[in-house]
């Protein structure tokens, strides 16, 4: 059994604790949070066995003999803590995003090259394992669909209470951005993942429609050009009246596939797949965490590359950086400009 620790017992941590608790490959042996009482309470709610609870992640990594650590901290701490864990010989499973910028992501990637033959670094893009997404990607690949369009639509609601609950979320230094890096990052990831296309260039805008008091945007739009002539339209906002279902649509020469309300439809509106639901998490998290986390654990045990690794997360972080840069300059941004900057 893999010995697992969790650093950061905030909003997203319960699904990680739940997944660890239910995993046949792992057991929770330590947790860490600056608020010790909150950390213990989170563990108790998930019915995890009471484990050593640290307030300093370095102390936990120094004292505990861990195989894996889950990083569930604010964005700006991800790379810093991942580096320390890797240096201690521990496998790392990191919540999205990799960090606040592509520059920080690339820095972590370069650092990781010295450890990749001995340790694994996984990134939490759990929606890749939703049944609808798996089926859509399978259909495109199996039928050799000639895709020419992909659309991602995110219409959520986040008011000032959301930012007051965790003030770092509203700052560029600690969050990196708003809706594109926190709520819609999975949609940006899936647009490339399901089509199997690398991005080439994009033009984007970012704005604050509702939450004027914070530094980060609540609304963003982008026209993305992928390889092989595939055009992408991305629209995301936190200024809607509710947190609605995400929509992902792929257009091919023969079909139109749409994921909406956790179901995959073809153009005849036949339901081709439906996502599993989890009582252990929020609806919009999906039910992919357990699959993703167990796949990561199994990759460690069997020493395979069959998991969502840092390299596969790089493109999404490039796109996020390009959206930021394009909005600032009001110009098209090419992939080469991001990776060579």
C-alpha positions in Angstrom: 0.0 0.0 0.0 1.3 3.5 -0.9 1.7 5.8 2.1 0.0 9.1 1.2 -0.1 12.6 2.6 -2.2 15.6 1.8 -1.0 19.2 2.0 -3.8 21.8 2.1 -7.2 20.9 3.5 -9.2 23.5 1.7 -12.2 23.4 -0.5 -11.1 20.7 -2.9 -9.4 18.4 -0.4 -12.5 16.3 0.6 -12.6 14.6 -2.8 -8.9 13.8 -2.5 -9.4 12.4 1.1 -12.4 10.4 -0.1 -10.5 9.0 -3.0 -7.5 8.0 -0.9 -9.8 6.5 1.7 -11.5 4.3 -0.9 -8.4 3.4 -2.9 -7.2 -0.3 -2.9 -3.7 1.0 -3.5 -3.1 3.6 -0.8 -3.7 4.7 2.8 -3.6 8.1 4.3 -0.8 8.5 6.8 -0.5 12.3 7.3 -2.1 15.7 6.5 -0.9 19.2 6.7 -2.7 22.6 6.9 -1.9 25.9 8.7 -5.4 25.5 10.3 -4.9 22.3 12.3 -8.5 22.1 13.6 -9.9 22.5 10.1 -7.7 19.7 8.9 -8.8 17.3 11.6 -12.4 18.2 11.0 -12.1 17.5 7.3 -10.6 14.1 7.9 -13.3 13.2 10.4 -16.1 14.2 8.0 -14.6 11.9 5.3 -14.3 9.2 8.1 -10.5 9.0 7.6 -8.5 7.5 10.4 -7.0 10.2 12.5 -3.5 10.8 11.2 -0.6 13.0 12.2 -1.6 16.6 11.4 1.2 19.0 10.6 1.1 22.8 10.2 4.4 22.9 8.2 4.6 20.9 5.0 8.4 20.7 5.2 8.2 19.2 8.7 5.7 16.6 7.4 7.9 15.7 4.4 11.0 15.6 6.5 9.5 13.3 9.2 7.0 11.1 7.4 8.1 8.2 5.1 5.7 9.1 2.2 5.3 7.5 -1.2 2.9 10.2 -2.5 1.8 13.6 -1.5 -1.3 15.4 -2.8 -0.9 19.2 -3.2 -4.3 21.0 -2.6 -2.9 24.4 -1.9 -3.6 27.9 -3.4 -2.2 28.1 -6.9 0.9 30.1 -6.2 2.3 27.4 -3.8 1.9 24.4 -6.2 5.4 24.5 -7.9 7.2 25.5 -4.7 5.8 22.6 -2.6 6.1 20.1 -5.5 9.8 20.9 -5.8 10.4 20.3 -2.1 8.5 17.0 -2.2 10.4 15.8 -5.3 13.7 16.7 -3.7 12.6 14.5 -0.8 12.0 11.5 -3.1 8.2 11.7 -2.9 5.8 11.2 -5.9 3.6 14.3 -6.4 -0.1 14.6 -7.3 -0.9 18.3 -7.8 -4.3 19.9 -8.1 -4.9 22.2 -11.1 -3.5 24.6 -12.2 0.2 23.6 -12.2 0.9 27.1 -10.9 -0.1 30.7 -11.6 1.7 31.0 -15.0 3.3 29.1 -17.9 6.7 30.5 -16.7 6.3 28.8 -13.3 5.0 25.7 -15.0 8.0 25.5 -17.3 10.3 26.1 -14.3 8.7 23.1 -12.5 9.0 21.0 -15.7 12.7 21.8 -16.0 13.2 21.0 -12.3 11.4 17.7 -12.7 13.6 16.4 -15.4 16.2 15.4 -12.8 13.6 13.3 -11.0 11.3 11.9 -13.7 13.2 8.5 -14.0 12.6 7.9 -10.3 9.4 9.7 -9.4 6.1 10.7 -11.0 4.3 14.1 -11.1 0.6 13.9 -11.8 -1.8 16.8 -12.5 -5.4 16.8 -11.6 -7.4 17.0 -14.8 -10.0 14.6 -13.6 -12.6 15.4 -16.3 -10.6 13.5 -18.9 -11.9 10.4 -17.2 -15.6 11.3 -17.4 -17.6 8.7 -19.3 -18.8 11.3 -21.8 -15.3 12.6 -22.5 -13.8 9.0 -22.8 -16.7 8.1 -25.2 -16.3 11.3 -27.3 -12.5 10.8 -27.7 -13.1 7.1 -28.6 -15.7 8.0 -31.2 -13.4 10.6 -32.9 -10.4 8.3 -32.9 -12.3 5.1 -33.9 -14.3 6.7 -36.7 -11.3 8.8 -37.8 -13.5 11.9 -37.7 -12.2 14.9 -39.5 -12.8 17.5 -36.9 -12.9 21.1 -37.9 -14.5 22.8 -34.9 -14.6 22.7 -31.1 -16.5 24.9 -28.6 -16.2 25.2 -24.9 -18.9 27.1 -23.0 -18.7 27.8 -19.2 -21.5 29.9 -17.6 -21.0 29.9 -13.8 -21.8 32.2 -10.9 -19.2 33.5 -8.4 -20.0 36.6 -6.3 -17.8 38.5 -3.8 -18.5 36.0 -1.0 -16.5 33.5 -3.0 -13.4 35.7 -3.0 -13.9 36.8 0.6 -13.9 33.1 1.7 -10.4 32.8 0.3 -8.9 36.2 -0.6 -6.0 34.8 -2.6 -8.5 33.8 -5.3 -9.0 37.4 -6.3 -5.3 38.3 -6.7 -3.1 38.0 -9.8 -0.1 37.1 -7.8 -1.6 34.2 -5.9 -4.3 33.0 -8.3 -2.7 33.9 -11.7 -6.1 34.7 -13.2 -9.8 34.2 -12.5 -12.3 32.2 -14.5 -9.8 30.8 -17.0 -7.5 29.3 -14.4 -9.9 28.3 -11.7 -13.3 27.4 -13.2 -12.8 26.9 -17.0 -9.3 25.4 -17.0 -10.8 21.9 -17.4 -12.8 23.0 -20.4 -9.7 24.5 -22.1 -7.9 21.2 -21.4 -10.7 19.1 -22.8 -10.9 21.1 -26.1 -7.4 20.0 -27.0 -7.7 16.6 -25.3 -10.7 15.3 -27.1 -9.7 16.6 -30.5 -6.1 15.5 -30.1 -4.9 18.8 -31.7 -2.1 21.1 -30.5 -3.0 24.8 -30.5 -1.2 27.2 -33.0 -2.4 30.7 -32.1 -5.3 32.6 -30.4 -6.9 35.9 -29.9 -8.7 36.6 -26.6 -10.3 39.2 -24.3 -10.7 39.2 -20.6 -12.8 41.5 -18.5 -14.6 42.0 -15.2 -18.3 42.2 -15.7 -19.4 41.7 -12.1 -16.7 41.5 -9.4 -15.0 44.8 -9.9 -13.3 44.7 -6.5 -10.9 41.8 -7.3 -7.9 41.9 -9.6 -8.8 38.8 -11.7 -11.2 38.5 -14.6 -14.7 36.9 -14.3 -15.3 36.7 -18.1 -13.0 35.6 -21.0 -13.4 34.8 -24.7 -11.0 33.3 -27.1 -10.8 32.2 -30.8 -8.2 29.4 -30.9 -6.6 28.0 -34.0 -5.5 24.4 -33.6 -3.4 22.3 -36.0 -5.0 20.8 -39.1 -7.4 23.7 -39.6 -9.5 23.1 -36.4 -11.0 26.3 -35.1 -12.0 26.6 -31.4 -14.4 29.0 -29.7 -14.0 29.4 -25.9 -16.4 31.4 -23.8 -16.3 31.5 -20.0 -17.9 33.7 -17.3 -18.6 33.7 -13.6 -21.2 36.4 -14.1 -24.2 34.2 -14.9 -27.1 33.8 -12.5 -26.3 30.2 -11.7 -23.5 27.7 -12.0 -24.8 26.0 -15.1 -23.6 22.8 -16.8 -20.5 23.1 -18.9 -20.9 22.6 -22.7 -18.3 21.0 -24.9 -19.1 20.5 -28.6 -17.1 19.0 -31.4 -18.0 19.4 -35.1 -16.7 16.9 -37.7 -17.5 16.4 -41.3 -20.1 13.8 -40.4 -21.3 14.5 -36.9 -21.9 17.0 -34.2 -21.2 15.8 -30.7 -22.3 17.8 -27.6 -21.6 17.2 -24.0 -24.2 19.0 -21.9 -25.7 18.2 -18.5 -23.3 15.3 -18.1 -24.5 13.6 -21.2 -23.0 13.1 -24.6 -25.4 13.6 -27.6 -25.0 13.3 -31.3 -26.7 15.6 -33.8 -29.8 13.4 -33.7 -29.9 14.1 -30.0 -29.3 10.5 -29.1 -27.6 10.0 -25.7 -24.4 8.2 -26.3 -22.9 8.3 -22.8 -23.7 9.6 -19.3 -21.3 10.5 -16.6 -21.2 8.8 -13.3 -22.2 10.9 -10.3 -20.5 11.0 -6.9 -22.1 11.8 -3.6 -18.7 12.7 -2.2 -18.2 15.9 -4.2 -19.8 18.9 -5.9 -21.6 18.1 -9.1 -19.3 20.3 -11.2 -16.2 18.4 -10.0 -17.5 15.3 -11.8 -16.8 11.7 -10.7 -13.3 11.4 -12.3 -11.1 12.1 -9.3 -11.1 8.5 -8.0 -10.3 7.1 -11.5 -7.6 9.6 -12.1 -6.0 9.2 -8.6 -6.1 5.4 -8.7 -4.6 5.5 -12.2 -1.8 7.6 -10.8 -1.2 5.2 -7.9 -1.2 2.2 -10.3 1.3 3.9 -12.5 3.6 4.3 -9.5 3.2 0.7 -8.5 3.6 -0.7 -12.0 6.1 2.0 -13.1 4.2 3.0 -16.2 3.4 6.4 -17.8 -0.3 5.7 -18.0 -1.5 8.8 -16.0 -2.1 12.5 -16.5 1.4 13.8 -16.2 3.0 17.3 -16.1 4.0 17.2 -19.8 0.4 16.6 -20.9 -0.7 19.6 -18.8 1.8 22.0 -20.4 -0.4 22.9 -23.4 -3.3 24.0 -21.3 -1.0 26.3 -19.3 0.3 27.7 -22.5 -3.2 28.5 -23.7 -4.0 30.2 -20.4 -0.9 32.3 -20.7 -1.7 33.2 -24.3 -5.2 34.3 -23.3 -3.7 36.6 -20.7 -1.1 38.0 -23.1 -3.6 38.5 -26.0 -6.0 40.3 -23.8 -3.3 42.6 -22.6 -1.9 43.4 -26.0 -5.2 43.1 -28.0 -3.2 41.0 -30.5 -3.0 37.5 -31.8 -0.5 35.3 -29.8 1.3 32.4 -31.4 2.4 29.2 -29.6 6.0 29.9 -30.4 5.8 33.2 -28.6 4.7 31.5 -25.4 7.2 28.6 -25.4 10.1 30.7 -26.5 9.5 33.6 -24.2 
